[in-house]
Structure formats: structure tokens, C-alpha cells
Amino acid sequence: MLLEGIETLLVLAEEGTMSRTGSRLYISQSAVSKRIAKLEATLGTKLIIPAGRLIKLTPDAHALINNVGPSFNEIRGLIFEHQNLDDQSIITIDCSETLVAGYLSQAMGQYFQHDKYISITTHHTPVIVENVQSGKASIGFCAGHLPAQYSFIAQHLMDEPFKLVFNQPLTALPKAILVNDLKNPANISQAAVLQKLGIIPLMEMDSYTAAAQLGLAGVAPALVPDSIIKTLKIEEKFCFQFKELTELIRPISLIYRQNSYKLTRVKNLVDTIADLFT
């Protein structure tokens, strides 16, 4: 029960509300409250404070998360490695949404013909990393920079270029553009490049698709990866490349735990995705 309570607290710290935490853990909102209450009783300290519709963590909660969070995820990952995957066990691939749309969908349509026990989830790279480390996902398909330290295998597939998407001709670098969330650790390196070039991030979106559509509508040029351009079938006349922006690539990687790759079904799936980039 202690591990269950810690897991709930970790998810609550990310989601901010009891309802979203319950949805992510597939339990009711009242079950989330009971788990946190039991954890507080066990530890003898207050962990959360209501703040309107949101939940605020106490200093003791933050200290617990910082001290226990990484080890807890690693323990879950080690437990996961001892599970047997038979022919009907679900293998979860946690992916960047843009990579599913741009590179994976057609291949998975074919793959499902001989292995239907695959589940595809979509998250941002930091969550994908956490899910692979904890064993929630067998495989991660990531776009963007990975953390400096990690305990899994990272297979670099390619560096995906970006283009500016706009409904009017661009003959010079614009002064302001639409970008994706630069606070996301996977994108944070872009901020320094844009600052060096004197380009202002006019808006920070949470979706490259939304940014591209706004660019095509003439709001401002949008910085968009090739996978989105491919998915949306954006015409070449609306896509612009500049030499100064060649640094704005994002690495695409497959990540998985070393012992997971020893399992035949996981290895076959990893190799199938990797082959898309050879």
C-alpha cells in the first residue's frame, strides 16, 4: 500500500488535480483521496493542500518526491523486467504524437496483422522517458533531446529537420515565429538558437499541428518538423528552409530497457521501427 500511495502522489504532482490523477491511474477520484490520506497517515505528515480546483503539494511532499521518485521508478522498472511476456501480453509503445502520425502509423497497420497485442500511447518526451524507466512502457519512440543521465538503451534513429511554414513567401528570416513549448526539456535547446538569431518566439504552442495551421492561416511563420509537414501534406510552396536554422533539429530515438530487448516480441518491434529509418 505504501508503494501505491507513492505512485499516486507522483502522478498527482504531474497532473495537479484528483480527477486527472484518477483518470491516469484508472481509479476513481475518491480512491485517489483515500490513497493520499493513507500515505499521509503512514508518514505522519501533510502532503497536499486544496487550492481551488487544483492540489498544492506541501514542502514535505516535494522532499519525498525528490528523494524517492527516481528510485521508485527504477524499482518499478526492475519488477517489470521480471514479468514474462507471452504471445498475448500487451506491449506498450509510448510515442511522440508527431512521430506516430509522421512515421509509425502505416508500419503499425501492417505489424498488427501478425501481432495485435500492441498498445500505442502518446506523451511528451519527459513522460515517455519516465514510463520506460518505470516499466509502464516497453518501448519509447521519442522526439527531442533526452536527459543527460538515464538507465535505458537509447537508439538514435535520425536528426529531424525543421522548416518554417507560412502562407506567404519568405525571403529572409522572420523576426518572430510560432514555436512549440520551449519549456519542454526536449525542446529547450531551441531557445538558445532563436535568441542567438534574434528571433522572438511569438507564441509557444503545445501542438505542432496547431502551429502549422496558424502559419498556413497567416498568423506568423511556424517552426514545424518534417513529420508534421508530411502528415498534413503541406505543399512545398508553403515550406521554407534557412541555413541559419539548420541547428534546430530534433533527435529521434528509440528507448528501451536492456533486459526488455532480450524478449523476442519486444526486439522484433524495436527492429521494425528502427528499419523505417534505414
C-alpha positions as CSV (number, residue, x, y, z in Angstrom):
1,M,0.0,0.0,0.0
2,L,2.9,2.3,0.6
3,L,4.2,2.0,-2.9
4,E,0.6,2.5,-4.2
5,G,0.4,5.8,-2.2
6,I,3.8,7.0,-3.5
7,E,2.8,6.2,-7.1
8,T,-0.4,8.2,-6.6
9,L,1.5,11.2,-5.2
10,L,3.9,11.2,-8.1
11,V,1.1,11.2,-10.6
12,L,-0.8,13.9,-8.6
13,A,2.3,16.1,-8.7
14,E,2.3,15.9,-12.5
15,E,-1.5,16.2,-13.1
16,G,-2.4,18.8,-10.4
17,T,-6.0,17.5,-9.7
18,M,-7.5,14.5,-8.2
19,S,-9.8,13.9,-11.2
20,R,-6.9,13.9,-13.8
21,T,-4.8,11.7,-11.4
22,G,-7.7,9.2,-11.2
23,S,-8.1,9.1,-15.0
24,R,-4.5,8.4,-15.5
25,L,-4.4,5.6,-12.9
26,Y,-7.8,4.2,-13.9
27,I,-9.3,4.7,-10.4
28,S,-12.0,7.0,-9.0
29,Q,-11.3,10.4,-7.6
30,S,-12.3,9.2,-4.1
31,A,-9.8,6.3,-4.5
32,V,-7.1,8.9,-5.2
33,S,-8.0,10.8,-2.0
34,K,-8.0,7.6,0.1
35,R,-4.6,6.6,-1.2
36,I,-3.1,10.0,-0.4
37,A,-4.8,10.0,3.1
38,K,-3.3,6.6,3.9
39,L,0.1,7.8,2.8
40,E,-0.1,10.9,5.0
41,A,-1.2,8.7,7.9
42,T,1.7,6.3,7.3
43,L,4.3,9.1,7.1
44,G,2.7,11.2,9.8
45,T,2.8,14.4,7.7
46,K,0.6,16.5,5.5
47,L,1.3,16.1,1.8
48,I,-1.3,18.1,-0.1
49,I,-3.3,21.3,0.4
50,P,-6.5,22.1,-1.6
51,A,-6.0,25.2,-3.8
52,G,-9.3,25.8,-5.6
53,R,-9.7,23.1,-8.2
54,L,-6.1,22.3,-8.0
55,I,-4.0,20.5,-5.4
56,K,-0.9,22.2,-3.9
57,L,1.9,20.0,-2.6
58,T,3.5,20.7,0.8
59,P,7.3,21.1,1.2
60,D,7.3,17.6,2.7
61,A,5.6,16.2,-0.4
62,H,8.2,17.9,-2.6
63,A,11.0,16.5,-0.5
64,L,9.5,13.0,-0.7
65,I,9.1,13.2,-4.5
66,N,12.7,14.4,-4.9
67,N,14.2,11.8,-2.7
68,V,12.0,8.8,-3.6
69,G,10.7,9.5,-7.1
70,P,13.7,8.3,-9.2
71,S,14.3,5.2,-7.1
72,F,10.6,4.3,-7.2
73,N,10.5,4.4,-11.0
74,E,13.7,2.3,-11.2
75,I,12.2,-0.3,-8.8
76,R,9.1,-0.5,-10.9
77,G,11.2,-0.9,-14.0
78,L,13.2,-3.8,-12.4
79,I,9.9,-5.5,-11.4
80,F,8.7,-5.1,-14.9
81,E,11.8,-6.8,-16.3
82,H,10.9,-10.0,-14.3
83,Q,7.5,-10.3,-15.9
84,N,7.0,-12.8,-18.7
85,L,5.6,-11.6,-22.0
86,D,3.6,-14.4,-23.7
87,D,2.1,-14.1,-27.2
88,Q,-0.9,-12.3,-25.8
89,S,0.7,-10.0,-23.4
90,I,0.3,-6.3,-24.2
91,I,3.4,-4.5,-25.3
92,T,3.1,-0.7,-24.8
93,I,4.9,1.7,-27.1
94,D,4.9,5.3,-25.7
95,C,5.4,7.8,-28.5
96,S,5.6,11.4,-29.5
97,E,2.3,12.2,-31.2
98,T,4.0,13.6,-34.3
99,L,6.1,10.5,-34.8
100,V,3.1,8.3,-34.7
101,A,1.4,10.4,-37.3
102,G,4.5,11.0,-39.5
103,Y,6.4,7.7,-39.4
104,L,4.7,4.9,-37.4
105,S,1.0,4.7,-38.4
106,Q,1.4,2.9,-41.7
107,A,4.0,0.5,-40.4
108,M,1.9,-0.4,-37.4
109,G,-1.1,-1.1,-39.6
110,Q,1.0,-3.8,-41.2
111,Y,2.5,-5.0,-38.0
112,F,-0.9,-5.5,-36.4
113,Q,-1.6,-8.2,-39.0
114,H,0.7,-10.7,-37.1
115,D,0.8,-9.2,-33.6
116,K,-2.4,-7.5,-32.4
117,Y,-1.3,-7.2,-28.7
118,I,0.3,-3.8,-29.1
119,S,-0.8,-0.7,-27.3
120,I,0.3,2.8,-28.5
121,T,0.2,5.8,-26.1
122,T,1.3,9.3,-26.8
123,H,3.1,11.7,-24.5
124,H,5.8,14.4,-24.5
125,T,9.4,13.1,-24.3
126,P,9.9,13.6,-20.5
127,V,6.9,11.4,-19.7
128,I,7.9,8.8,-22.3
129,V,11.3,8.6,-20.6
130,E,9.7,8.2,-17.2
131,N,7.3,5.5,-18.5
132,V,10.2,3.4,-20.0
133,Q,12.3,3.8,-16.8
134,S,9.3,2.6,-14.7
135,G,8.3,-0.2,-16.9
136,K,4.9,1.4,-17.8
137,A,6.0,1.2,-21.4
138,S,8.2,-1.4,-23.0
139,I,9.4,0.9,-25.8
140,G,9.7,4.7,-26.1
141,F,9.7,6.5,-29.5
142,C,10.9,10.0,-28.7
143,A,11.4,13.2,-30.5
144,G,13.8,15.7,-28.9
145,H,16.7,15.7,-26.6
146,L,16.9,13.0,-23.9
147,P,18.1,13.8,-20.3
148,A,21.8,13.7,-19.6
149,Q,21.5,10.6,-17.4
150,Y,19.3,7.6,-18.0
151,S,19.2,3.9,-17.3
152,F,18.0,2.5,-20.6
153,I,19.2,1.9,-24.1
154,A,18.8,4.9,-26.4
155,Q,19.0,4.1,-30.1
156,H,19.4,7.3,-32.2
157,L,17.5,7.0,-35.5
158,M,17.9,10.3,-37.2
159,D,18.0,14.1,-36.7
160,E,14.7,15.5,-38.0
161,P,15.0,19.0,-39.6
162,F,12.6,21.8,-39.1
163,K,11.1,24.2,-41.7
164,L,9.1,27.4,-41.4
165,V,5.5,27.1,-42.6
166,F,3.8,30.3,-43.8
167,N,1.2,31.2,-46.4
168,Q,3.3,34.0,-47.9
169,P,6.8,33.9,-49.4
170,L,9.7,34.3,-47.0
171,T,12.9,35.7,-48.5
172,A,14.6,36.4,-45.2
173,L,14.5,35.1,-41.6
174,P,11.4,36.5,-39.8
175,K,11.7,38.4,-36.6
176,A,9.1,36.4,-34.8
177,I,7.8,32.9,-35.2
178,L,5.4,30.4,-33.7
179,V,7.2,27.6,-31.8
180,N,6.3,24.6,-29.7
181,D,6.7,24.7,-25.9
182,L,10.3,25.8,-25.2
183,K,10.0,24.9,-21.6
184,N,9.7,21.2,-22.5
185,P,13.2,19.8,-21.8
186,A,13.1,18.1,-25.2
187,N,12.8,21.5,-27.0
188,I,14.8,23.7,-24.6
189,S,17.9,23.8,-26.8
190,Q,15.9,25.7,-29.5
191,A,15.5,28.7,-27.2
192,A,19.3,29.5,-27.3
193,V,19.4,29.2,-31.1
194,L,16.5,31.5,-31.6
195,Q,17.9,34.0,-29.1
196,K,21.3,34.0,-30.9
197,L,19.5,34.7,-34.2
198,G,17.4,37.5,-32.6
199,I,14.1,35.7,-33.4
200,I,11.2,36.2,-30.9
201,P,9.0,33.2,-30.0
202,L,5.7,34.9,-30.7
203,M,3.6,32.1,-29.3
204,E,4.5,28.8,-27.6
205,M,2.1,26.1,-28.7
206,D,1.5,22.6,-27.3
207,S,0.9,21.2,-30.7
208,Y,2.9,21.4,-33.9
209,T,-0.3,20.8,-35.8
210,A,-1.9,23.9,-34.3
211,A,1.3,25.9,-35.0
212,A,1.4,24.7,-38.7
213,Q,-2.3,25.6,-39.2
214,L,-1.8,29.1,-37.8
215,G,1.2,29.5,-40.1
216,L,-0.9,28.5,-43.1
217,A,-3.6,30.9,-42.0
218,G,-1.0,33.8,-42.0
219,V,-0.8,34.5,-38.3
220,A,3.0,34.1,-38.3
221,P,5.6,31.7,-39.7
222,A,5.6,28.4,-37.7
223,L,8.6,26.3,-36.9
224,V,7.5,22.8,-37.8
225,P,9.3,19.4,-38.0
226,D,9.3,17.4,-41.2
227,S,6.9,14.7,-39.7
228,I,4.1,17.3,-39.4
229,I,4.7,18.6,-42.8
230,K,4.4,15.1,-44.1
231,T,1.4,14.2,-42.1
232,L,-0.5,17.4,-43.0
233,K,0.6,17.1,-46.6
234,I,1.7,20.8,-46.6
235,E,2.6,22.0,-50.1
236,E,6.3,22.7,-50.7
237,K,5.5,26.3,-51.7
238,F,4.5,27.0,-48.0
239,C,7.7,25.5,-46.5
240,F,10.9,27.5,-46.1
241,Q,14.4,26.5,-45.1
242,F,17.2,28.8,-44.0
243,K,20.8,27.9,-43.4
244,E,20.7,29.7,-40.1
245,L,18.0,27.3,-38.8
246,T,19.9,24.1,-39.5
247,E,20.8,23.8,-35.8
248,L,17.1,23.4,-35.0
249,I,17.0,19.7,-35.5
250,R,15.4,17.3,-33.0
251,P,16.9,13.8,-32.5
252,I,14.5,10.9,-32.9
253,S,15.3,7.9,-30.7
254,L,14.0,4.6,-29.6
255,I,14.5,3.9,-25.9
256,Y,14.0,0.6,-24.1
257,R,15.3,-1.3,-21.1
258,Q,18.2,-3.6,-21.8
259,N,16.5,-6.7,-20.5
260,S,13.3,-5.9,-22.4
261,Y,15.2,-6.1,-25.7
262,K,16.0,-9.7,-24.9
263,L,12.3,-10.6,-25.2
264,T,11.6,-11.7,-28.8
265,R,8.4,-9.7,-29.3
266,V,10.0,-6.5,-28.0
267,K,13.1,-7.0,-30.1
268,N,11.0,-7.6,-33.2
269,L,9.0,-4.4,-32.6
270,V,12.1,-2.3,-31.9
271,D,13.8,-3.6,-35.0
272,T,10.7,-3.0,-37.1
273,I,10.6,0.7,-36.1
274,A,14.3,1.1,-36.5
275,D,14.1,-0.3,-40.0
276,L,11.9,2.6,-41.0
277,F,14.9,4.9,-40.7
278,T,17.5,2.8,-42.6
